[in-house]
Amino acid sequence: MTVDRQHAAAPSPTSPIVRWFAGWGRAYRITLEHAGALGLLTWQILVSVVRLRVRFRDVMTQLYVMGIQSLPIVLVTASLAGIVTSQQGGYQIVSTSPRYLLGTLVVQSVVLELGPLLTAIVLVGRIGARITAELGTMVVSEQIDAFKSLGRDPVAVLAAPRVIAGVIALPLLVGIADMVGIYVGMVAANLDGGLGREEFLYGARLFWHSWDLFYGFSKAVVFGFVIPLISVHMGLRTAGGAEGVGLTTTNAVMFMILTLLILDATFPPLMLQ
Amino acid sequence: MITYRGVRKSFDRPVLRGVSLTVETGEMFALFGPSGTGKSVLLKTTIGLVVPDLGDVEIDGVSVYHGGKGALDAVRKKAGYVFQYAALFDSLNVFDNVAMGLPEAEMAKLSKGDVARRVWDVLENVNLEPHEVLSKIPSELSGGMKKRVGIARAIVGRPEILLWDEPTTGLDPINTAAIERLIHRLSAELEVTSLLVTHDVEGGLQMCDRVGMLEGGTLRFVGTPAEFRNCADPVVRAFVDRQAAEAALDTVETR
């Protein structure tokens, strides 16, 4: 009997290689699980939209929260992005290239990259974390079960309005962020390096393609879809009380930022070749 | 009539190991058992909030899990569910919380005045003063009031089945007795089939026509309250004695 107990308590003889493969297998399984659940959620949202089960009032409420309430922080972020790009670009350009190229640099940086990505990252913190925590709390306090028990569809009432609002709000915010970022960048170039408005705009127009704007807005639409989708998905998977809500929210923020950066890296080969 | 046929469910470990039980139409049935034995899980399988790994649940002869989404929707319309901690929607006031209990199709047919009347009547029915609570949000209510609003939400749609998940948990003995009287009165007045999951053995024995005890994921006992009181099964006896001791301790602490 004693011998049996000793055997039972002995550490598993699994080799590091097996553990390494097991770790990868687990990560692969979890990734597939998330991908499958996200695909299913997307399908359910599409179905509820097509069947007109999403209330206009719920979408407007979410648009207010995501769009209007996010505006101040988006404006601050865009202004700072414009200033920093202008100052650092000026530092690089001043002794090597014509000064009007600063206009090119600021406009291209803001429209192609900083406008969509920084706005999306701001929304991850402000909206994504909030949605995950809100829905996670509803799960652990059985409010989602209550929803279902009353014959209501959580996807049509809670998920779809947030995703629709994200797809609409983020491009609008990115449009505003682009304009503010470029304008503040132009002012900063003038104050910092004495670059006139005409010179700045000449440089901006020199390498401008309308496609760039389409590219930036395409990113915004995709990011606007992905942020609420992941945050809803993670929120609805919450388990384990207050600690579970905290853990899920942290994981959701990491998941969203990582996804945004991966998607951001896939855009150039897809759309700028 | 609610029929559970060999319901099995596992999470990290097996919780229900093949539960079969029938609750007759109009009957009031209490389900006892130690914590973690799957009472709430079994209750949730009734309306698809937890899906069994194996087995089925039938409501009036219609399968919940093999009848498609239509069957599940129909079951949810028939049933009112009272959650352990009320599960009121935080962002909605009492009026909107209770009005959510009206089926969507019915809600569309009712005028705003009719909805307000239904909500008002049902709040009075659970012994709340509608003019005092209607505009309050859940965080402004006491524990007992939240439970009553939860009950109002469950009955406003005039269900045929009421599922009660630990409705007296977290309440003091006075509120517990008041809620139990309310459960008993509503079940009789509304002529519903009631399945009550509770820790309060004495309350369940007084209110219900039949009782059952879940232990280790299986039904250890099913019978009348009198049979339960006289049951010689040592596991049942140990559970009853433990519950009686805890109830006595609660009463002393409250005094």
Interface residues (C-beta under 8 A of the other chain):
Chain A: T137 M138 S141 E142 Q143 D145 A146 K148 S149 L150 G151 R152
Chain B: K44 I47 G48 L49 D73 R76 K77 A79 Y81 F83 Q84 Y85 A87 L88 F89 D90 M100 G101 P103 E104 R153 G157
